[in-house]
Amino acid sequence: MDRNILIIIGLIIVILALLIGIGVTTIQPPTKEEAILTIMNNDTIYEGDSIKFKLTDVNGTPLSSQSVNVTIADENGATDSYSVVTNTGGIGALAFNKTVGKYTVNCIFAGNDDFDRCNVTKKLTVEEKAAVAEVSSYSSSSAQPKTYASGLTDAEIEGYIQRDLEERAANGVNGPYDYEAAREFYENVPPTGME
């Protein structure tokens, strides 16, 4: 009788082991959603322009406060890398302080608990900004760059924001950067003492 009990216990153990093995192989980890990264610039930009990209889910919902790594390679293969955090609209911007030439821009979102990794690459040509022709005092001032209450132009504001981002990276500061709040600050606060 003891032998029959041992055989039955052995069979039960084998059956349980098989059931556990089958259960483990059929359990799938939760799937992540697809993220989409898009570079918003045209193929040609001008000296002093910014690179702008947008990070969304497949439904177009912006992914805010997400870090995107941006690598810029020139024609000779020299690269510069930056980390940019998306704003509430899922948009990230980086001042493109490069000279005339051809560049390859690669943006990578590493993914997170909810979204898969994605990347986008775009070739850009940087051209010289056309010189603004002298305008008579009677013409519209629309040919001039917009100057904000702070006295800064768009290009200068983007430069200050880029400096902020570079200082954060140099000091090991991780976390979201509120691009819109920084932009509003630089539009309204004179740059005294910010040099």
C-alpha positions in Angstrom: 0.0 0.0 0.0 2.9 2.4 0.8 4.2 1.8 -2.7 0.9 2.7 -4.3 0.8 5.9 -2.2 4.3 6.8 -3.3 3.4 6.2 -7.0 0.3 8.4 -6.7 2.2 11.2 -4.9 4.9 11.0 -7.6 2.2 11.3 -10.4 0.6 14.2 -8.6 4.0 16.0 -8.4 4.7 15.4 -12.1 1.2 16.6 -13.1 1.6 19.8 -10.9 5.0 20.4 -12.4 3.6 20.2 -15.9 0.7 22.5 -15.1 3.0 25.1 -13.5 5.4 24.9 -16.5 2.5 25.4 -19.0 1.1 28.3 -16.9 4.5 30.1 -16.7 5.0 29.9 -20.5 1.6 31.1 -21.3 1.7 34.2 -19.0 2.6 37.2 -21.1 4.0 40.4 -19.7 1.8 43.4 -20.2 2.4 45.0 -23.6 3.5 48.5 -23.9 1.8 51.1 -26.2 3.5 52.3 -29.3 5.0 55.8 -29.1 5.5 58.0 -32.2 8.3 60.6 -32.5 8.2 63.1 -35.3 10.7 65.8 -36.3 8.6 68.9 -37.1 11.2 70.8 -39.2 11.3 71.0 -43.0 14.4 69.5 -44.6 16.0 73.0 -44.8 16.4 75.2 -41.8 18.3 78.4 -41.3 21.2 79.4 -39.0 19.8 80.1 -35.6 16.6 78.0 -36.0 15.5 75.4 -33.5 14.9 71.7 -34.1 11.4 70.8 -32.9 10.0 67.3 -32.4 6.8 65.9 -31.1 6.3 62.7 -29.0 2.8 61.2 -29.0 1.0 57.9 -28.6 -0.7 56.3 -31.7 -3.8 58.3 -31.1 -1.9 61.6 -31.3 -2.1 62.2 -27.5 1.0 64.2 -26.4 3.5 62.5 -24.1 4.7 65.2 -21.8 7.7 65.4 -19.4 9.5 62.6 -21.4 13.2 62.7 -22.0 14.3 62.4 -25.6 18.0 62.1 -26.6 19.0 64.1 -29.6 22.2 63.4 -31.6 23.3 65.8 -34.3 26.0 64.5 -36.8 27.7 66.7 -39.3 29.0 65.7 -42.7 32.4 64.7 -41.2 30.7 62.4 -38.6 31.4 64.7 -35.6 28.4 64.4 -33.2 26.8 66.4 -30.4 24.3 64.9 -28.0 21.6 66.5 -26.0 18.7 65.5 -23.8 15.5 67.4 -24.2 12.3 67.0 -22.1 8.9 67.3 -23.9 6.4 70.0 -22.8 2.7 69.5 -22.1 2.1 69.4 -25.8 4.6 66.6 -26.2 6.9 69.0 -28.0 10.7 69.4 -27.4 12.8 72.1 -28.9 16.6 72.5 -29.2 18.4 75.5 -30.4 20.3 74.4 -33.5 23.5 76.5 -33.3 25.2 75.0 -36.3 26.8 76.6 -39.3 25.8 76.2 -42.9 26.0 72.5 -44.0 24.3 69.2 -44.0 23.4 67.4 -40.7 21.7 64.2 -39.6 19.5 64.5 -36.6 18.5 61.4 -34.6 16.0 61.6 -31.8 15.5 58.6 -29.5 12.8 58.1 -26.9 14.0 55.2 -24.7 10.5 54.3 -23.6 9.1 53.9 -20.1 6.8 51.7 -18.2 3.9 52.4 -20.5 5.4 53.1 -23.9 7.9 51.3 -26.2 11.2 52.8 -27.4 11.0 54.8 -30.7 13.3 56.9 -32.8 13.3 59.1 -35.8 16.1 60.3 -38.1 16.1 63.2 -40.5 18.6 64.8 -42.7 18.7 68.6 -42.5 20.4 71.3 -44.6 21.3 74.5 -42.7 21.4 77.5 -44.9 22.6 81.0 -44.2 19.9 83.4 -43.1 19.1 85.9 -45.8 20.2 89.3 -45.0 17.3 91.6 -44.1 17.2 94.5 -46.7 17.2 98.0 -45.3 13.7 99.0 -44.8 12.5 102.6 -45.0 11.1 104.2 -41.9 7.7 104.2 -43.5 7.4 100.5 -44.0 6.0 97.9 -41.7 8.3 96.6 -38.9 7.2 93.1 -39.6 10.5 92.3 -41.4 12.3 92.7 -38.0 12.4 89.9 -35.5 9.8 90.1 -32.8 11.2 91.6 -29.6 9.5 90.6 -26.3 9.0 92.6 -23.1 12.3 91.3 -21.9 14.0 92.8 -24.9 15.0 89.4 -26.3 14.2 88.0 -29.7 13.0 84.4 -30.4 16.6 83.3 -31.3 18.0 84.8 -28.1 15.3 83.1 -26.0 16.0 79.8 -27.6 19.7 80.4 -26.9 19.0 81.0 -23.2 16.8 77.9 -23.0 19.5 75.8 -24.7 22.0 77.2 -22.1 19.6 76.1 -19.3 19.4 72.6 -20.8 23.1 72.3 -21.2 23.7 73.5 -17.6 21.2 71.0 -16.3 22.9 68.2 -18.2 26.4 69.3 -17.0 25.1 69.4 -13.4 23.5 65.9 -13.6 20.0 67.4 -13.3 17.4 64.9 -14.5 13.7 65.3 -14.7 11.3 67.5 -16.6 12.1 70.9 -18.0 9.1 73.1 -18.5 9.9 74.6 -21.9 6.7 76.7 -22.0 7.4 78.2 -18.5 11.0 78.9 -19.4 9.9 80.5 -22.7 7.4 82.7 -20.9 10.0 83.7 -18.3 12.5 84.8 -21.0 9.9 86.6 -22.9 9.0 88.8 -19.9 12.0 89.1 -17.7 14.9 91.3 -18.8 18.2 89.3 -19.1 20.1 91.5 -16.5 22.4 89.2 -14.6 21.7 86.2 -16.8 24.9 86.4 -18.8 
